[in-house]
């Protein structure tokens, strides 16, 4: 399960952005930064986990 943690964070970040779009929360920066932050952390985490955990 640890192997897929980065991908899971990317998907959760994308879902946060999609939900905020459909709920018309596009003017609220904390929600947008939360989704963006999850995507960036997930991307970096995925790279590091794939490199060091096999």
mmCIF entry with sequence, helices, sheets and N, C-alpha, C, O atoms, coordinates in Angstrom:
data_MODEL
# 
_entry.id   MODEL 
# 
_entity.id                         1 
_entity.type                       polymer 
_entity.pdbx_number_of_molecules   1 
# 
_entity_poly.entity_id                      1 
_entity_poly.type                           'polypeptide(L)' 
_entity_poly.nstd_linkage                   no 
_entity_poly.nstd_monomer                   no 
_entity_poly.pdbx_seq_one_letter_code       
;(UNK)(UNK)(UNK)(UNK)(UNK)(UNK)(UNK)(UNK)(UNK)(UNK)(UNK)(UNK)(UNK)(UNK)(UNK)(UNK)
(UNK)(UNK)(UNK)(UNK)(UNK)(UNK)(UNK)(UNK)(UNK)(UNK)(UNK)(UNK)(UNK)(UNK)(UNK)(UNK)
(UNK)(UNK)(UNK)(UNK)(UNK)(UNK)(UNK)(UNK)(UNK)(UNK)(UNK)(UNK)(UNK)(UNK)(UNK)(UNK)
(UNK)(UNK)(UNK)(UNK)(UNK)(UNK)
;
_entity_poly.pdbx_seq_one_letter_code_can   XXXXXXXXXXXXXXXXXXXXXXXXXXXXXXXXXXXXXXXXXXXXXXXXXXXXXX 
_entity_poly.pdbx_strand_id                 A 
# 
loop_
_entity_poly_seq.entity_id 
_entity_poly_seq.num 
_entity_poly_seq.mon_id 
_entity_poly_seq.hetero 
1 1  UNK n 
1 2  UNK n 
1 3  UNK n 
1 4  UNK n 
1 5  UNK n 
1 6  UNK n 
1 7  UNK n 
1 8  UNK n 
1 9  UNK n 
1 10 UNK n 
1 11 UNK n 
1 12 UNK n 
1 13 UNK n 
1 14 UNK n 
1 15 UNK n 
1 16 UNK n 
1 17 UNK n 
1 18 UNK n 
1 19 UNK n 
1 20 UNK n 
1 21 UNK n 
1 22 UNK n 
1 23 UNK n 
1 24 UNK n 
1 25 UNK n 
1 26 UNK n 
1 27 UNK n 
1 28 UNK n 
1 29 UNK n 
1 30 UNK n 
1 31 UNK n 
1 32 UNK n 
1 33 UNK n 
1 34 UNK n 
1 35 UNK n 
1 36 UNK n 
1 37 UNK n 
1 38 UNK n 
1 39 UNK n 
1 40 UNK n 
1 41 UNK n 
1 42 UNK n 
1 43 UNK n 
1 44 UNK n 
1 45 UNK n 
1 46 UNK n 
1 47 UNK n 
1 48 UNK n 
1 49 UNK n 
1 50 UNK n 
1 51 UNK n 
1 52 UNK n 
1 53 UNK n 
1 54 UNK n 
# 
_struct_asym.id          A 
_struct_asym.entity_id   1 
# 
loop_
_struct_conf.conf_type_id 
_struct_conf.id 
_struct_conf.pdbx_PDB_helix_id 
_struct_conf.beg_label_comp_id 
_struct_conf.beg_label_asym_id 
_struct_conf.beg_label_seq_id 
_struct_conf.pdbx_beg_PDB_ins_code 
_struct_conf.end_label_comp_id 
_struct_conf.end_label_asym_id 
_struct_conf.end_label_seq_id 
_struct_conf.pdbx_end_PDB_ins_code 
_struct_conf.beg_auth_comp_id 
_struct_conf.beg_auth_asym_id 
_struct_conf.beg_auth_seq_id 
_struct_conf.end_auth_comp_id 
_struct_conf.end_auth_asym_id 
_struct_conf.end_auth_seq_id 
_struct_conf.pdbx_PDB_helix_class 
_struct_conf.details 
_struct_conf.pdbx_PDB_helix_length 
HELX_P HELX_P1 AA1 UNK A 2  ? UNK A 4  ? UNK A 2  UNK A 4  5 ? 3  
HELX_P HELX_P2 AA2 UNK A 5  ? UNK A 22 ? UNK A 5  UNK A 22 1 ? 18 
HELX_P HELX_P3 AA3 UNK A 29 ? UNK A 52 ? UNK A 29 UNK A 52 1 ? 24 
# 
_struct_conf_type.id          HELX_P 
_struct_conf_type.criteria    ? 
_struct_conf_type.reference   ? 
# 
loop_
_atom_site.group_PDB 
_atom_site.id 
_atom_site.type_symbol 
_atom_site.label_atom_id 
_atom_site.label_alt_id 
_atom_site.label_comp_id 
_atom_site.label_asym_id 
_atom_site.label_entity_id 
_atom_site.label_seq_id 
_atom_site.pdbx_PDB_ins_code 
_atom_site.Cartn_x 
_atom_site.Cartn_y 
_atom_site.Cartn_z 
_atom_site.occupancy 
_atom_site.B_iso_or_equiv 
_atom_site.pdbx_formal_charge 
_atom_site.auth_seq_id 
_atom_site.auth_comp_id 
_atom_site.auth_asym_id 
_atom_site.auth_atom_id 
_atom_site.pdbx_PDB_model_num 
ATOM 1   N N  . UNK A 1 1  ? 0.820   -1.197 0.000  1.00 0.00 ? 1  UNK A N  1 
ATOM 2   C CA . UNK A 1 1  ? 0.000   0.000  0.000  1.00 0.00 ? 1  UNK A CA 1 
ATOM 3   C C  . UNK A 1 1  ? 0.864   1.261  0.000  1.00 0.00 ? 1  UNK A C  1 
ATOM 4   O O  . UNK A 1 1  ? 0.488   2.269  -0.599 1.00 0.00 ? 1  UNK A O  1 
ATOM 5   N N  . UNK A 1 2  ? 1.999   1.212  0.657  1.00 0.00 ? 2  UNK A N  1 
ATOM 6   C CA . UNK A 1 2  ? 2.894   2.364  0.704  1.00 0.00 ? 2  UNK A CA 1 
ATOM 7   C C  . UNK A 1 2  ? 3.397   2.715  -0.691 1.00 0.00 ? 2  UNK A C  1 
ATOM 8   O O  . UNK A 1 2  ? 3.698   3.874  -0.980 1.00 0.00 ? 2  UNK A O  1 
ATOM 9   N N  . UNK A 1 3  ? 3.486   1.710  -1.549 1.00 0.00 ? 3  UNK A N  1 
ATOM 10  C CA . UNK A 1 3  ? 3.969   1.928  -2.904 1.00 0.00 ? 3  UNK A CA 1 
ATOM 11  C C  . UNK A 1 3  ? 3.051   2.862  -3.699 1.00 0.00 ? 3  UNK A C  1 
ATOM 12  O O  . UNK A 1 3  ? 3.514   3.571  -4.592 1.00 0.00 ? 3  UNK A O  1 
ATOM 13  N N  . UNK A 1 4  ? 1.765   2.866  -3.381 1.00 0.00 ? 4  UNK A N  1 
ATOM 14  C CA . UNK A 1 4  ? 0.785   3.647  -4.134 1.00 0.00 ? 4  UNK A CA 1 
ATOM 15  C C  . UNK A 1 4  ? 0.329   4.914  -3.401 1.00 0.00 ? 4  UNK A C  1 
ATOM 16  O O  . UNK A 1 4  ? -0.658  5.530  -3.801 1.00 0.00 ? 4  UNK A O  1 
ATOM 17  N N  . UNK A 1 5  ? 1.025   5.306  -2.346 1.00 0.00 ? 5  UNK A N  1 
ATOM 18  C CA . UNK A 1 5  ? 0.636   6.477  -1.572 1.00 0.00 ? 5  UNK A CA 1 
ATOM 19  C C  . UNK A 1 5  ? 0.716   7.762  -2.395 1.00 0.00 ? 5  UNK A C  1 
ATOM 20  O O  . UNK A 1 5  ? -0.159  8.618  -2.273 1.00 0.00 ? 5  UNK A O  1 
ATOM 21  N N  . UNK A 1 6  ? 1.733   7.914  -3.221 1.00 0.00 ? 6  UNK A N  1 
ATOM 22  C CA . UNK A 1 6  ? 1.874   9.116  -4.045 1.00 0.00 ? 6  UNK A CA 1 
ATOM 23  C C  . UNK A 1 6  ? 0.747   9.258  -5.044 1.00 0.00 ? 6  UNK A C  1 
ATOM 24  O O  . UNK A 1 6  ? 0.206   10.349 -5.224 1.00 0.00 ? 6  UNK A O  1 
ATOM 25  N N  . UNK A 1 7  ? 0.390   8.166  -5.693 1.00 0.00 ? 7  UNK A N  1 
ATOM 26  C CA . UNK A 1 7  ? -0.713  8.187  -6.665 1.00 0.00 ? 7  UNK A CA 1 
ATOM 27  C C  . UNK A 1 7  ? -2.021  8.502  -5.957 1.00 0.00 ? 7  UNK A C  1 
ATOM 28  O O  . UNK A 1 7  ? -2.857  9.231  -6.492 1.00 0.00 ? 7  UNK A O  1 
ATOM 29  N N  . UNK A 1 8  ? -2.206  7.959  -4.756 1.00 0.00 ? 8  UNK A N  1 
ATOM 30  C CA . UNK A 1 8  ? -3.416  8.223  -3.989 1.00 0.00 ? 8  UNK A CA 1 
ATOM 31  C C  . UNK A 1 8  ? -3.534  9.706  -3.640 1.00 0.00 ? 8  UNK A C  1 
ATOM 32  O O  . UNK A 1 8  ? -4.625  10.270 -3.718 1.00 0.00 ? 8  UNK A O  1 
ATOM 33  N N  . UNK A 1 9  ? -2.438  10.340 -3.261 1.00 0.00 ? 9  UNK A N  1 
ATOM 34  C CA . UNK A 1 9  ? -2.467  11.767 -2.949 1.00 0.00 ? 9  UNK A CA 1 
ATOM 35  C C  . UNK A 1 9  ? -2.769  12.612 -4.188 1.00 0.00 ? 9  UNK A C  1 
ATOM 36  O O  . UNK A 1 9  ? -3.473  13.618 -4.099 1.00 0.00 ? 9  UNK A O  1 
ATOM 37  N N  . UNK A 1 10 ? -2.242  12.206 -5.331 1.00 0.00 ? 10 UNK A N  1 
ATOM 38  C CA . UNK A 1 10 ? -2.529  12.919 -6.584 1.00 0.00 ? 10 UNK A CA 1 
ATOM 39  C C  . UNK A 1 10 ? -4.012  12.826 -6.919 1.00 0.00 ? 10 UNK A C  1 
ATOM 40  O O  . UNK A 1 10 ? -4.626  13.819 -7.311 1.00 0.00 ? 10 UNK A O  1 
ATOM 41  N N  . UNK A 1 11 ? -4.583  11.650 -6.768 1.00 0.00 ? 11 UNK A N  1 
ATOM 42  C CA . UNK A 1 11 ? -6.004  11.461 -7.071 1.00 0.00 ? 11 UNK A CA 1 
ATOM 43  C C  . UNK A 1 11 ? -6.873  12.252 -6.091 1.00 0.00 ? 11 UNK A C  1 
ATOM 44  O O  . UNK A 1 11 ? -7.856  12.869 -6.502 1.00 0.00 ? 11 UNK A O  1 
ATOM 45  N N  . UNK A 1 12 ? -6.525  12.240 -4.808 1.00 0.00 ? 12 UNK A N  1 
ATOM 46  C CA . UNK A 1 12 ? -7.293  13.005 -3.827 1.00 0.00 ? 12 UNK A CA 1 
ATOM 47  C C  . UNK A 1 12 ? -7.210  14.501 -4.128 1.00 0.00 ? 12 UNK A C  1 
ATOM 48  O O  . UNK A 1 12 ? -8.213  15.208 -4.022 1.00 0.00 ? 12 UNK A O  1 
ATOM 49  N N  . UNK A 1 13 ? -6.035  14.986 -4.499 1.00 0.00 ? 13 UNK A N  1 
ATOM 50  C CA . UNK A 1 13 ? -5.889  16.387 -4.866 1.00 0.00 ? 13 UNK A CA 1 
ATOM 51  C C  . UNK A 1 13 ? -6.728  16.755 -6.076 1.00 0.00 ? 13 UNK A C  1 
ATOM 52  O O  . UNK A 1 13 ? -7.336  17.825 -6.114 1.00 0.00 ? 13 UNK A O  1 
ATOM 53  N N  . UNK A 1 14 ? -6.762  15.878 -7.056 1.00 0.00 ? 14 UNK A N  1 
ATOM 54  C CA . UNK A 1 14 ? -7.579  16.135 -8.248 1.00 0.00 ? 14 UNK A CA 1 
ATOM 55  C C  . UNK A 1 14 ? -9.069  16.123 -7.901 1.00 0.00 ? 14 UNK A C  1 
ATOM 56  O O  . UNK A 1 14 ? -9.837  16.920 -8.440 1.00 0.00 ? 14 UNK A O  1 
ATOM 57  N N  . UNK A 1 15 ? -9.473  15.235 -7.019 1.00 0.00 ? 15 UNK A N  1 
ATOM 58  C CA . UNK A 1 15 ? -10.878 15.186 -6.599 1.00 0.00 ? 15 UNK A CA 1 
ATOM 59  C C  . UNK A 1 15 ? -11.249 16.454 -5.838 1.00 0.00 ? 15 UNK A C  1 
ATOM 60  O O  . UNK A 1 15 ? -12.349 16.980 -6.012 1.00 0.00 ? 15 UNK A O  1 
ATOM 61  N N  . UNK A 1 16 ? -10.347 16.949 -4.998 1.00 0.00 ? 16 UNK A N  1 
ATOM 62  C CA . UNK A 1 16 ? -10.596 18.202 -4.274 1.00 0.00 ? 16 UNK A CA 1 
ATOM 63  C C  . UNK A 1 16 ? -10.806 19.340 -5.270 1.00 0.00 ? 16 UNK A C  1 
ATOM 64  O O  . UNK A 1 16 ? -11.723 20.145 -5.103 1.00 0.00 ? 16 UNK A O  1 
ATOM 65  N N  . UNK A 1 17 ? -9.978  19.415 -6.294 1.00 0.00 ? 17 UNK A N  1 
ATOM 66  C CA . UNK A 1 17 ? -10.127 20.474 -7.290 1.00 0.00 ? 17 UNK A CA 1 
ATOM 67  C C  . UNK A 1 17 ? -11.419 20.322 -8.091 1.00 0.00 ? 17 UNK A C  1 
ATOM 68  O O  . UNK A 1 17 ? -12.081 21.315 -8.392 1.00 0.00 ? 17 UNK A O  1 
ATOM 69  N N  . UNK A 1 18 ? -11.779 19.098 -8.434 1.00 0.00 ? 18 UNK A N  1 
ATOM 70  C CA . UNK A 1 18 ? -13.025 18.881 -9.177 1.00 0.00 ? 18 UNK A CA 1 
ATOM 71  C C  . UNK A 1 18 ? -14.246 19.221 -8.338 1.00 0.00 ? 18 UNK A C  1 
ATOM 72  O O  . UNK A 1 18 ? -15.179 19.861 -8.821 1.00 0.00 ? 18 UNK A O  1 
ATOM 73  N N  . UNK A 1 19 ? -14.240 18.793 -7.083 1.00 0.00 ? 19 UNK A N  1 
ATOM 74  C CA . UNK A 1 19 ? -15.374 19.091 -6.207 1.00 0.00 ? 19 UNK A CA 1 
ATOM 75  C C  . UNK A 1 19 ? -15.490 20.595 -5.984 1.00 0.00 ? 19 UNK A C  1 
ATOM 76  O O  . UNK A 1 19 ? -16.594 21.140 -5.978 1.00 0.00 ? 19 UNK A O  1 
ATOM 77  N N  . UNK A 1 20 ? -14.357 21.263 -5.801 1.00 0.00 ? 20 UNK A N  1 
ATOM 78  C CA . UNK A 1 20 ? -14.411 22.715 -5.602 1.00 0.00 ? 20 UNK A CA 1 
ATOM 79  C C  . UNK A 1 20 ? -14.929 23.428 -6.854 1.00 0.00 ? 20 UNK A C  1 
ATOM 80  O O  . UNK A 1 20 ? -15.590 24.461 -6.750 1.00 0.00 ? 20 UNK A O  1 
ATOM 81  N N  . UNK A 1 21 ? -14.636 22.892 -8.014 1.00 0.00 ? 21 UNK A N  1 
ATOM 82  C CA . UNK A 1 21 ? -15.142 23.483 -9.250 1.00 0.00 ? 21 UNK A CA 1 
ATOM 83  C C  . UNK A 1 21 ? -16.657 23.304 -9.352 1.00 0.00 ? 21 UNK A C  1 
ATOM 84  O O  . UNK A 1 21 ? -17.378 24.251 -9.666 1.00 0.00 ? 21 UNK A O  1 
ATOM 85  N N  . UNK A 1 22 ? -17.136 22.081 -9.084 1.00 0.00 ? 22 UNK A N  1 
ATOM 86  C CA . UNK A 1 22 ? -18.567 21.826 -9.221 1.00 0.00 ? 22 UNK A CA 1 
ATOM 87  C C  . UNK A 1 22 ? -19.385 22.471 -8.107 1.00 0.00 ? 22 UNK A C  1 
ATOM 88  O O  . UNK A 1 22 ? -20.575 22.730 -8.290 1.00 0.00 ? 22 UNK A O  1 
ATOM 89  N N  . UNK A 1 23 ? -18.765 22.734 -6.952 1.00 0.00 ? 23 UNK A N  1 
ATOM 90  C CA . UNK A 1 23 ? -19.456 23.427 -5.863 1.00 0.00 ? 23 UNK A CA 1 
ATOM 91  C C  . UNK A 1 23 ? -19.315 24.945 -6.001 1.00 0.00 ? 23 UNK A C  1 
ATOM 92  O O  . UNK A 1 23 ? -19.803 25.701 -5.160 1.00 0.00 ? 23 UNK A O  1 
ATOM 93  N N  . UNK A 1 24 ? -18.641 25.382 -7.073 1.00 0.00 ? 24 UNK A N  1 
ATOM 94  C CA . UNK A 1 24 ? -18.417 26.802 -7.383 1.00 0.00 ? 24 UNK A CA 1 
ATOM 95  C C  . UNK A 1 24 ? -17.626 27.507 -6.283 1.00 0.00 ? 24 UNK A C  1 
ATOM 96  O O  . UNK A 1 24 ? -17.948 28.630 -5.893 1.00 0.00 ? 24 UNK A O  1 
ATOM 97  N N  . UNK A 1 25 ? -16.582 26.832 -5.787 1.00 0.00 ? 25 UNK A N  1 
ATOM 98  C CA . UNK A 1 25 ? -15.679 27.401 -4.791 1.00 0.00 ? 25 UNK A CA 1 
ATOM 99  C C  . UNK A 1 25 ? -14.382 27.839 -5.452 1.00 0.00 ? 25 UNK A C  1 
ATOM 100 O O  . UNK A 1 25 ? -13.325 27.790 -4.822 1.00 0.00 ? 25 UNK A O  1 
ATOM 101 N N  . UNK A 1 26 ? -14.439 28.259 -6.693 1.00 0.00 ? 26 UNK A N  1 
ATOM 102 C CA . UNK A 1 26 ? -13.219 28.594 -7.422 1.00 0.00 ? 26 UNK A CA 1 
ATOM 103 C C  . UNK A 1 26 ? -12.592 29.908 -6.954 1.00 0.00 ? 26 UNK A C  1 
ATOM 104 O O  . UNK A 1 26 ? -11.445 30.194 -7.297 1.00 0.00 ? 26 UNK A O  1 
ATOM 105 N N  . UNK A 1 27 ? -13.316 30.701 -6.187 1.00 0.00 ? 27 UNK A N  1 
ATOM 106 C CA . UNK A 1 27 ? -12.774 31.959 -5.683 1.00 0.00 ? 27 UNK A CA 1 
ATOM 107 C C  . UNK A 1 27 ? -12.101 31.813 -4.325 1.00 0.00 ? 27 UNK A C  1 
ATOM 108 O O  . UNK A 1 27 ? -11.521 32.775 -3.823 1.00 0.00 ? 27 UNK A O  1 
ATOM 109 N N  . UNK A 1 28 ? -12.165 30.615 -3.712 1.00 0.00 ? 28 UNK A N  1 
ATOM 110 C CA . UNK A 1 28 ? -11.585 30.392 -2.389 1.00 0.00 ? 28 UNK A CA 1 
ATOM 111 C C  . UNK A 1 28 ? -10.198 29.779 -2.535 1.00 0.00 ? 28 UNK A C  1 
ATOM 112 O O  . UNK A 1 28 ? -10.062 28.599 -2.861 1.00 0.00 ? 28 UNK A O  1 
ATOM 113 N N  . UNK A 1 29 ? -9.171  30.586 -2.291 1.00 0.00 ? 29 UNK A N  1 
ATOM 114 C CA . UNK A 1 29 ? -7.798  30.152 -2.496 1.00 0.00 ? 29 UNK A CA 1 
ATOM 115 C C  . UNK A 1 29 ? -7.353  29.007 -1.592 1.00 0.00 ? 29 UNK A C  1 
ATOM 116 O O  . UNK A 1 29 ? -6.605  28.151 -2.065 1.00 0.00 ? 29 UNK A O  1 
ATOM 117 N N  . UNK A 1 30 ? -7.762  28.931 -0.321 1.00 0.00 ? 30 UNK A N  1 
ATOM 118 C CA . UNK A 1 30 ? -7.298  27.806 0.509  1.00 0.00 ? 30 UNK A CA 1 
ATOM 119 C C  . UNK A 1 30 ? -7.693  26.436 -0.053 1.00 0.00 ? 30 UNK A C  1 
ATOM 120 O O  . UNK A 1 30 ? -6.931  25.474 0.043  1.00 0.00 ? 30 UNK A O  1 
ATOM 121 N N  . UNK A 1 31 ? -8.881  26.359 -0.634 1.00 0.00 ? 31 UNK A N  1 
ATOM 122 C CA . UNK A 1 31 ? -9.321  25.086 -1.215 1.00 0.00 ? 31 UNK A CA 1 
ATOM 123 C C  . UNK A 1 31 ? -8.461  24.746 -2.427 1.00 0.00 ? 31 UNK A C  1 
ATOM 124 O O  . UNK A 1 31 ? -8.064  23.594 -2.604 1.00 0.00 ? 31 UNK A O  1 
ATOM 125 N N  . UNK A 1 32 ? -8.175  25.733 -3.254 1.00 0.00 ? 32 UNK A N  1 
ATOM 126 C CA . UNK A 1 32 ? -7.361  25.506 -4.446 1.00 0.00 ? 32 UNK A CA 1 
ATOM 127 C C  . UNK A 1 32 ? -5.928  25.137 -4.077 1.00 0.00 ? 32 UNK A C  1 
ATOM 128 O O  . UNK A 1 32 ? -5.336  24.245 -4.684 1.00 0.00 ? 32 UNK A O  1 
ATOM 129 N N  . UNK A 1 33 ? -5.367  25.830 -3.071 1.00 0.00 ? 33 UNK A N  1 
ATOM 130 C CA . UNK A 1 33 ? -4.001  25.522 -2.633 1.00 0.00 ? 33 UNK A CA 1 
ATOM 131 C C  . UNK A 1 33 ? -3.916  24.154 -1.977 1.00 0.00 ? 33 UNK A C  1 
ATOM 132 O O  . UNK A 1 33 ? -2.895  23.476 -2.085 1.00 0.00 ? 33 UNK A O  1 
ATOM 133 N N  . UNK A 1 34 ? -4.971  23.748 -1.302 1.00 0.00 ? 34 UNK A N  1 
ATOM 134 C CA . UNK A 1 34 ? -4.989  22.415 -0.693 1.00 0.00 ? 34 UNK A CA 1 
ATOM 135 C C  . UNK A 1 34 ? -4.917  21.337 -1.784 1.00 0.00 ? 34 UNK A C  1 
ATOM 136 O O  . UNK A 1 34 ? -4.127  20.398 -1.681 1.00 0.00 ? 34 UNK A O  1 
ATOM 137 N N  . UNK A 1 35 ? -5.736  21.475 -2.818 1.00 0.00 ? 35 UNK A N  1 
ATOM 138 C CA . UNK A 1 35 ? -5.708  20.515 -3.919 1.00 0.00 ? 35 UNK A CA 1 
ATOM 139 C C  . UNK A 1 35 ? -4.379  20.521 -4.647 1.00 0.00 ? 35 UNK A C  1 
ATOM 140 O O  . UNK A 1 35 ? -3.841  19.462 -4.972 1.00 0.00 ? 35 UNK A O  1 
ATOM 141 N N  . UNK A 1 36 ? -3.847  21.701 -4.905 1.00 0.00 ? 36 UNK A N  1 
ATOM 142 C CA . UNK A 1 36 ? -2.550  21.817 -5.575 1.00 0.00 ? 36 UNK A CA 1 
ATOM 143 C C  . UNK A 1 36 ? -1.437  21.232 -4.718 1.00 0.00 ? 36 UNK A C  1 
ATOM 144 O O  . UNK A 1 36 ? -0.557  20.533 -5.221 1.00 0.00 ? 36 UNK A O  1 
ATOM 145 N N  . UNK A 1 37 ? -1.480  21.520 -3.426 1.00 0.00 ? 37 UNK A N  1 
ATOM 146 C CA . UNK A 1 37 ? -0.473  20.981 -2.511 1.00 0.00 ? 37 UNK A CA 1 
ATOM 147 C C  . UNK A 1 37 ? -0.491  19.464 -2.453 1.00 0.00 ? 37 UNK A C  1 
ATOM 148 O O  . UNK A 1 37 ? 0.563   18.829 -2.430 1.00 0.00 ? 37 UNK A O  1 
ATOM 149 N N  . UNK A 1 38 ? -1.683  18.879 -2.430 1.00 0.00 ? 38 UNK A N  1 
ATOM 150 C CA . UNK A 1 38 ? -1.777  17.420 -2.426 1.00 0.00 ? 38 UNK A CA 1 
ATOM 151 C C  . UNK A 1 38 ? -1.208  16.827 -3.710 1.00 0.00 ? 38 UNK A C  1 
ATOM 152 O O  . UNK A 1 38 ? -0.542  15.792 -3.672 1.00 0.00 ? 38 UNK A O  1 
ATOM 153 N N  . UNK A 1 39 ? -1.461  17.465 -4.829 1.00 0.00 ? 39 UNK A N  1 
ATOM 154 C CA . UNK A 1 39 ? -0.943  16.968 -6.105 1.00 0.00 ? 39 UNK A CA 1 
ATOM 155 C C  . UNK A 1 39 ? 0.588   17.046 -6.135 1.00 0.00 ? 39 UNK A C  1 
ATOM 156 O O  . UNK A 1 39 ? 1.252   16.099 -6.557 1.00 0.00 ? 39 UNK A O  1 
ATOM 157 N N  . UNK A 1 40 ? 1.140   18.170 -5.687 1.00 0.00 ? 40 UNK A N  1 
ATOM 158 C CA . UNK A 1 40 ? 2.599   18.327 -5.699 1.00 0.00 ? 40 UNK A CA 1 
ATOM 159 C C  . UNK A 1 40 ? 3.263   17.354 -4.726 1.00 0.00 ? 40 UNK A C  1 
ATOM 160 O O  . UNK A 1 40 ? 4.257   16.713 -5.069 1.00 0.00 ? 40 UNK A O  1 
ATOM 161 N N  . UNK A 1 41 ? 2.717   17.242 -3.512 1.00 0.00 ? 41 UNK A N  1 
ATOM 162 C CA . UNK A 1 41 ? 3.280   16.304 -2.533 1.00 0.00 ? 41 UNK A CA 1 
ATOM 163 C C  . UNK A 1 41 ? 3.164   14.869 -3.042 1.00 0.00 ? 41 UNK A C  1 
ATOM 164 O O  . UNK A 1 41 ? 4.079   14.064 -2.868 1.00 0.00 ? 41 UNK A O  1 
ATOM 165 N N  . UNK A 1 42 ? 2.035   14.557 -3.671 1.00 0.00 ? 42 UNK A N  1 
ATOM 166 C CA . UNK A 1 42 ? 1.854   13.214 -4.224 1.00 0.00 ? 42 UNK A CA 1 
ATOM 167 C C  . UNK A 1 42 ? 2.832   12.914 -5.345 1.00 0.00 ? 42 UNK A C  1 
ATOM 168 O O  . UNK A 1 42 ? 3.338   11.797 -5.445 1.00 0.00 ? 42 UNK A O  1 
ATOM 169 N N  . UNK A 1 43 ? 3.105   13.901 -6.190 1.00 0.00 ? 43 UNK A N  1 
ATOM 170 C CA . UNK A 1 43 ? 4.055   13.709 -7.289 1.00 0.00 ? 43 UNK A CA 1 
ATOM 171 C C  . UNK A 1 43 ? 5.468   13.476 -6.764 1.00 0.00 ? 43 UNK A C  1 
ATOM 172 O O  . UNK A 1 43 ? 6.156   12.549 -7.192 1.00 0.00 ? 43 UNK A O  1 
ATOM 173 N N  . UNK A 1 44 ? 5.889   14.326 -5.834 1.00 0.00 ? 44 UNK A N  1 
ATOM 174 C CA . UNK A 1 44 ? 7.222   14.164 -5.249 1.00 0.00 ? 44 UNK A CA 1 
ATOM 175 C C  . UNK A 1 44 ? 7.310   12.858 -4.463 1.00 0.00 ? 44 UNK A C  1 
ATOM 176 O O  . UNK A 1 44 ? 8.304   12.136 -4.539 1.00 0.00 ? 44 UNK A O  1 
ATOM 177 N N  . UNK A 1 45 ? 6.255   12.570 -3.709 1.00 0.00 ? 45 UNK A N  1 
ATOM 178 C CA . UNK A 1 45 ? 6.229   11.324 -2.944 1.00 0.00 ? 45 UNK A CA 1 
ATOM 179 C C  . UNK A 1 45 ? 6.278   10.094 -3.832 1.00 0.00 ? 45 UNK A C  1 
ATOM 180 O O  . UNK A 1 45 ? 6.965   9.124  -3.514 1.00 0.00 ? 45 UNK A O  1 
ATOM 181 N N  . UNK A 1 46 ? 5.556   10.126 -4.940 1.00 0.00 ? 46 UNK A N  1 
ATOM 182 C CA . UNK A 1 46 ? 5.557   8.991  -5.861 1.00 0.00 ? 46 UNK A CA 1 
ATOM 183 C C  . UNK A 1 46 ? 6.950   8.754  -6.441 1.00 0.00 ? 46 UNK A C  1 
ATOM 184 O O  . UNK A 1 46 ? 7.410   7.616  -6.528 1.00 0.00 ? 46 UNK A O  1 
ATOM 185 N N  . UNK A 1 47 ? 7.608   9.827  -6.832 1.00 0.00 ? 47 UNK A N  1 
ATOM 186 C CA . UNK A 1 47 ? 8.955   9.697  -7.387 1.00 0.00 ? 47 UNK A CA 1 
ATOM 187 C C  . UNK A 1 47 ? 9.904   9.099  -6.353 1.00 0.00 ? 47 UNK A C  1 
ATOM 188 O O  . UNK A 1 47 ? 10.655  8.172  -6.655 1.00 0.00 ? 47 UNK A O  1 
ATOM 189 N N  . UNK A 1 48 ? 9.867   9.637  -5.132 1.00 0.00 ? 48 UNK A N  1 
ATOM 190 C CA . UNK A 1 48 ? 10.764  9.151  -4.092 1.00 0.00 ? 48 UNK A CA 1 
ATOM 191 C C  . UNK A 1 48 ? 10.455  7.717  -3.673 1.00 0.00 ? 48 UNK A C  1 
ATOM 192 O O  . UNK A 1 48 ? 11.364  6.918  -3.448 1.00 0.00 ? 48 UNK A O  1 
ATOM 193 N N  . UNK A 1 49 ? 9.172   7.400  -3.570 1.00 0.00 ? 49 UNK A N  1 
ATOM 194 C CA . UNK A 1 49 ? 8.811   6.037  -3.186 1.00 0.00 ? 49 UNK A CA 1 
ATOM 195 C C  . UNK A 1 49 ? 9.195   5.018  -4.253 1.00 0.00 ? 49 UNK A C  1 
ATOM 196 O O  . UNK A 1 49 ? 9.630   3.914  -3.926 1.00 0.00 ? 49 UNK A O  1 
ATOM 197 N N  . UNK A 1 50 ? 9.040   5.375  -5.508 1.00 0.00 ? 50 UNK A N  1 
ATOM 198 C CA . UNK A 1 50 ? 9.416   4.455  -6.582 1.00 0.00 ? 50 UNK A CA 1 
ATOM 199 C C  . UNK A 1 50 ? 10.928  4.273  -6.650 1.00 0.00 ? 50 UNK A C  1 
ATOM 200 O O  . UNK A 1 50 ? 11.416  3.218  -7.054 1.00 0.00 ? 50 UNK A O  1 
ATOM 201 N N  . UNK A 1 51 ? 11.664  5.305  -6.252 1.00 0.00 ? 51 UNK A N  1 
ATOM 202 C CA . UNK A 1 51 ? 13.109  5.234  -6.300 1.00 0.00 ? 51 UNK A CA 1 
ATOM 203 C C  . UNK A 1 51 ? 13.673  4.407  -5.159 1.00 0.00 ? 51 UNK A C  1 
ATOM 204 O O  . UNK A 1 51 ? 14.620  3.647  -5.359 1.00 0.00 ? 51 UNK A O  1 
ATOM 205 N N  . UNK A 1 52 ? 13.100  4.541  -3.950 1.00 0.00 ? 52 UNK A N  1 
ATOM 206 C CA . UNK A 1 52 ? 13.685  3.913  -2.773 1.00 0.00 ? 52 UNK A CA 1 
ATOM 207 C C  . UNK A 1 52 ? 12.975  2.664  -2.273 1.00 0.00 ? 52 UNK A C  1 
ATOM 208 O O  . UNK A 1 52 ? 13.571  1.881  -1.533 1.00 0.00 ? 52 UNK A O  1 
ATOM 209 N N  . UNK A 1 53 ? 11.720  2.454  -2.655 1.00 0.00 ? 53 UNK A N  1 
ATOM 210 C CA . UNK A 1 53 ? 10.981  1.257  -2.200 1.00 0.00 ? 53 UNK A CA 1 
ATOM 211 C C  . UNK A 1 53 ? 10.704  0.382  -3.408 1.00 0.00 ? 53 UNK A C  1 
ATOM 212 O O  . UNK A 1 53 ? 10.054  0.809  -4.362 1.00 0.00 ? 53 UNK A O  1 
ATOM 213 N N  . UNK A 1 54 ? 11.190  -0.822 -3.361 1.00 0.00 ? 54 UNK A N  1 
ATOM 214 C CA . UNK A 1 54 ? 10.948  -1.776 -4.443 1.00 0.00 ? 54 UNK A CA 1 
ATOM 215 C C  . UNK A 1 54 ? 10.550  -3.109 -3.886 1.00 0.00 ? 54 UNK A C  1 
ATOM 216 O O  . UNK A 1 54 ? 10.303  -4.047 -4.644 1.00 0.00 ? 54 UNK A O  1 
# 
